[in-house]
Amino acid sequence: MTTKTATDLIYTAANAARIMGNKIKGLVIEVWANVVYLHAKGLFSRFASKAAFKHQFVAFRKAGAVGLDVVKVPFETGEYMVCSSSGETAYLVQYLTNKLTCTCQDFQTQAAVMKKACCKHCYATLNHLGYNSLADYVNG
């Protein structure tokens, strides 16, 4: 399935499972104007805030940044290679004036759908540079 909207990226079953503390088979997610309605036939019905989903979207990526190796690309200003702990995969993160960019699919999808993005590789680079968040970097 191709992700087409920010709603498809943020209001997911995986995020719902993290919010609720467990995965629910047959979960239905309805995004309403001010809230998200979660329900599974005969099992439960619950509301969750949109903010909780957005928080999980970011928290999941920040958690994924832990343990990633960040290496400055020699002779290139603002370029870093971010490697998995196994060292098998590496992505180029560019540290620009008002944003970071990454060559990974998650970043590319976010950028295409939401017009702004920050993947786990960007968060790893931000941590490496001493920033706690993308906002700290942009506003700093």
Secondary structure, DSSP 8 states (H G I E B T S, - for coil): ----SHHHHHS-HHHHHHHHTS--TT-EEEE-SS-EEEEETTTEEEEE-HHHHHHHHHHHHHHHHTT-EEEE-TT-TTEEEEE-TTSS-EEEEEE-SS-EEE-SHHHHHHHHHHS----HHHHHHHHHTT-SSHHHHHH-
